[in-house]
Amino acid sequence: MFSSRTNWPLAPNLLSQLLRERRELGLPTLDLTESNPTRCGFALDADDTLAPLHDPLALLYQPDPRGLRVAREAVAGYYVEHGVQLDPEQIFLTASTSEAYSFVFRLLANPGDKILAPQPSYPLFDFLGALNDVNVVPYPLAYNDGWQVDLQGLASRWDSRSRAVLVVHPNNPTGSYIQNRELIAMTEICLQHQGAIIADEVFSDYGFAADADRVVTHAQNTEVLTFTLSGLSKISALPQMKLAWIVVNGPADLRRQALARLEVIADTYLSVSAPVALATPRWLAQRGPIQSQILDRVQANLRQLDAMLTPELPLSRLKVEGGWYAILRVPSTRSDEDWAAELLTQTGVSLHPGHFYDFPSEGFLVLSLLPAPGAFADALGKVVSLISSQS
Ligand SMILES: Cc1ncc(COP(=O)(O)O)c(C=O)c1O
């Protein structure tokens, strides 16, 4: 009856089960996985956010495969602020980054072709691959006092079915940006094999410190066909508005072909609504205050984390350059899932085991840096004391 691509194990995993039991018993949970910015107590002016949805132009249906030009011009303006000039014709609007991935996978890959994606990384890639009949093949990120792309590992995984390398800039959950030297090496690999780069930059505005060795944005790549994905879910902390985009860049001829083919894909869906597209220029223009609140929160929580993780403790945190997450290194005397389950049942604190993000070994827990500082410190105190007492 159903396609084999939907043969997922649908039974809830251990942690979901434990969370459900706690809810049923009315027990509170201290949620260190919360990364929905609309639930973390940030101040957002309701009128400023909702008024742009009342544009009378939204009464007109003006279908455009790329999405309304006024919104694409605003997206191009966002890149000008990052030092990059783009033609709005290089930009396609989508309802989410997930939809953008699907469009790009469909554009580049035949069934069974491969997209190389970082490991550890965002758990959705396997699902996006499966839904688009693409094999998402992991390439390693290595941790050595900071995360780097294992370039040899990447090169060795490339074969005749590989169509593109995916980078997340900065990566979720490692918080590591692509360095200029890494982009040069990836460009070489792509040129050699006629591959493309897919760059997810949803968190790129949330860097903690400037770094001249870091790629500013992949949207300016002209050597290799490059698809840069981003959107309002993180840039303006408005995931509920459902507006993302793809920037296409690369050598002129390839770029032209990619744009023409993407136009047909996007025309088949026409997925972005007129009110949302018309509101996008205002939502982008208003991003400053919410980005500052989030950056302040994330960095304050990181300082709190560092203050609590004194050197004699059996847990520490990995280096992070930006984004909304931190990674704890914990004793591998038990599995990450067992640590997470123990923390939930004994202390009510919920955090993610590393294997959710495909860490290649045990010993890692992932937490969100978005929760309110008081709740964050409270939950973290419980994590530190339980792990210390059981190691
Ligand atoms: C790396 C990465 N890309 C994309 C997204 C989601 O973007 P969207 O809401 O536009 O689908 C997330 C959400 O957490 C993410 O972590």
The ligand as a MOL file (V3000), in Angstrom:
LIG
                    3D

  0  0  0     0  0            999 V3000
M  V30 BEGIN CTAB
M  V30 COUNTS 16 16 0 0 0
M  V30 BEGIN ATOM
M  V30 1 C 20.6800 23.6490 9.9050 0
M  V30 2 C 19.2280 23.9780 9.7900 0
M  V30 3 N 18.6970 24.2940 8.5900 0
M  V30 4 C 17.3970 24.6200 8.4660 0
M  V30 5 C 16.5630 24.6480 9.5700 0
M  V30 6 C 15.1010 24.9600 9.4450 0
M  V30 7 O 14.7870 25.9020 8.5660 0
M  V30 8 P 13.2550 26.0860 8.0500 0
M  V30 9 O 12.4190 26.3850 9.2510 0
M  V30 10 O 13.3790 27.2160 7.1100 0
M  V30 11 O 12.8610 24.8180 7.3420 0
M  V30 12 C 17.0650 24.3260 10.8270 0
M  V30 13 C 16.1680 24.3310 11.9970 0
M  V30 14 O 16.5530 24.0740 13.1150 0
M  V30 15 C 18.4270 23.9880 10.9450 0
M  V30 16 O 18.9470 23.6490 12.1310 0
M  V30 END ATOM
M  V30 BEGIN BOND
M  V30 1 1 1 2
M  V30 2 1 2 3
M  V30 3 2 2 15
M  V30 4 2 3 4
M  V30 5 1 4 5
M  V30 6 1 5 6
M  V30 7 2 5 12
M  V30 8 1 6 7
M  V30 9 1 7 8
M  V30 10 2 8 9
M  V30 11 1 8 10
M  V30 12 1 8 11
M  V30 13 1 12 13
M  V30 14 1 12 15
M  V30 15 2 13 14
M  V30 16 1 15 16
M  V30 END BOND
M  V30 END CTAB
M  END
